[in-house]
Amino acid sequence: MTKNKQPLKETIQLIVDILSYETSDTVLEHYLINSAVDWDAIVIVASKHLVLPAVYCRLKQKSLLRYLPEDLKQYLEELTQLNRDRNETLLHEVEQISKLFIANNIEHVFIKGIGLLSGNYFEDHGERMIGDIDILVASDDIDKAFKLLVNEGYSQFLPFNYEVKNYRHQPRQISKKRLGAIELHSQLLKHEYKDLINIDLFLSSKEIVNGIAVPNSEQLIWNAILAQQINDRSYYYNVLKLKGLYDVLVLGLSQKKRLIKELSNQKHSLGFLSLASIFCPSIAPLAATGKTNYKKYLFLFTMNYPAFGALMIKIKSLHSAIKERIHLFFLNKSYRAHILKNKLCKKHS
């Protein structure tokens, strides 16, 4: 691989151009031929953002794999095949869960990465890296759904250490005989932001693809953006995650001008569009606020000075953790008992 020092912004731009459905294949090919691409940097950044298999698949779909170093091409081919095999196993498990829920009249829809995969939005099953099988279930049905899965062998749990109030999903359910852990969601966003997505509309506007219930593309886009911005705290940290950006590109956001207008009117989604448009102008927001422009400027500054950006994230993370724990200690009796019993007492034992 080449060892040229490639600026972070240039690295991210190249990854986005590879992933994009709008960048001219001819223009991208010309760049790969005439530029000293730092493939080490591409691998590091794409791996961090969980889009490395997608980079390989998109280069293959654009007939540009020949410009990869041979050892890297072989590595990515093997990595993508492993991910493809895993995803196809998850799809088989989704089919079984879907049949179980339909037979028992469970109102549900598969969401996040598994929703996109089940909805056939990707050309290659190896493109998207997926963690759990996430399912949104109507609140009236979620206890029933949980018990059904227990009876199907998903009887191992990863429980919370203390009582978590108003949490958006049940404890992860794991089966010794299956690959994917399951998270049943009653809400999609943190409690204080839950009304930003209408759950009834999310469920009622679902589509059935090969017998599997998935959200329509607009609902998937809203969830992809707000989950990243709010649940993963990308808005707070002022960062852009390429996995989420690729999801909305796959879902065709750049062609949905009315939706872009709606997203531009909500601060979290506006923040996403503002940062994403640096690399993908076709999804630029229709308007920007002073705060949005400031956050965009700060983001660009961290692109030029990554060490500063990493330091800011560490400081914000520490501040947030301390604030959250103080809040929990005084307002959550279960958490307070957990700390007193398992943390403080152990130190004095």
Secondary structure, DSSP 8 states (H G I E B T S, - for coil): -------HHHHHHHHHHHH-SSS-HHHHHHHHHHS---HHHHHHHHHHTT-HHHHHHHHHHTT-GGGS-HHHHHHHHHHHHHHHHHHHHHHHHHHHHHHHHHHTT--EEE-HHHHHHHTT-SSSTTSS---SEEEEE-TTTHHHHHHHHHHTT--EEE--SS--TT-SB--EEE-TT-S--EEEES-SS-GGGGGGS-HHHHHHT-EEETTEEE--HHHHHHHHHHIIIIIS-HHHHT---HHHHHHHHHTTGGG-HHHHHHHTTSHHHHHHHHHHHHH-GGG--S---HHHHHHHHHHHHHHH-HHHHHHHHHHHHHHHHHHHHHHHHHH-HHHHHHHIIIIIHHHT-
